[in-house]
Amino acid sequence: MCEAKVYTDGDHPQLIMEDVVLLQPEGDEFLLVNLLGEQKRVRGRIEKIDFLRHRVYLAATLE
């Protein structure tokens, strides 16, 4: 399986969503969809992707 965890970037990363199977850019937001079909929209930009650990770090504005 190739799910990822999405975190905020920074000194103290905060988990945004687990088991993400889709990360789709939509303007200045990203649509995150997990394995169960739950969706979340996050405003921000990609800072780093760690393929080895299955982690994506976003410079994000959490709402």
N, C-alpha and C positions, 0 to 999 in steps of 0.2 A: 504494500500500500504506500501511497505517496502523499498522505495528508501532511499539512504543515500547521504550525502554530504561528499566529501573528501577534507581534508585540509592538508597543511603542518603543521608539529609540531613545537612548539617553543613559544617564548614570543608573537609573533604577527602572529597567524595562517593566512595563505593565502588560499582562496578557490581555489581548483584545478578543481573540477567538481561537478555539482548538479545532482540530480535525478539519481544517480548511481544504476544500477540494477545488475551489474556484476563487481566484482573485482577479477581478475584471475592472480595468480603469473605466471610469465614467466621468469625464470632465476633470474636476479637481477632487473627485471622490473615488473610492474603490468599493466595489460590491464584493463582500465576502460571503461565501456560501459554504456551510460545513457539510459533513457526510450525511447528516439527517435532514438537510434541506433548509435549515435555519439560515436566515440572511441578516446581514448587518452592513450598513453603509458607513464608511469612515472617510473623513476629509483629511488629506495629507499627501505625502509623497513617499516613495520607497527609498529608504536609506541603505539597507543592506539585505541580502538574501544569503542565508547560510544553508546550502544544499545538504551538507553533511549532517546537520542537526535538524533539518526540516523546519527552519525558522525564517520568518520574514519580519524585518523591522521597518516600521513606518514612522516618519516624522508626522505624527497624527494629532488632530484636534478631536478629542473624544467628546461626544455630545450626549 
